[in-house]
Amino acid sequence: MQVSGIVPEVASALQTRPDRGLLSLPVAADKIIGLAEITELFGVTKPTALRYTHRRDFPKPVATLESGRIWERRKVIAWGKRMLPLQEGRPPNKPR
């Protein structure tokens, strides 16, 4: 399984399981989410969720899998509580 763009502190914890072709994270499955879960969590469409994930103030993904990026659920929820509903205009211009 191909993994890229890994946050450094998570990189050492990722381990490929060739016997099953699975990726094992030191985090329970219910603590990480992908784009589909973000759409459900915030009740938005996929294009809207994708726009959220491209914002500079959105949490960095913990990894990029073949199926897409994954994020820490708690950080995404905290972002949503802090930022939603979004204000009119462009997001603040600050580095990730």
Secondary structure as GFF3:
##gff-version 3
##sequence-region A 1 96
A	DSSP	alpha_helix	8	11	.	.	.	ID=ss1
A	DSSP	beta_strand	15	17	.	.	.	ID=ss2
A	DSSP	beta_strand	22	24	.	.	.	ID=ss3
A	DSSP	three_ten_helix	29	31	.	.	.	ID=ss4
A	DSSP	beta_strand	32	33	.	.	.	ID=ss5
A	DSSP	alpha_helix	35	42	.	.	.	ID=ss6
A	DSSP	alpha_helix	46	53	.	.	.	ID=ss7
A	DSSP	beta_strand	63	65	.	.	.	ID=ss8
A	DSSP	beta_strand	68	72	.	.	.	ID=ss9
A	DSSP	alpha_helix	73	83	.	.	.	ID=ss10
###
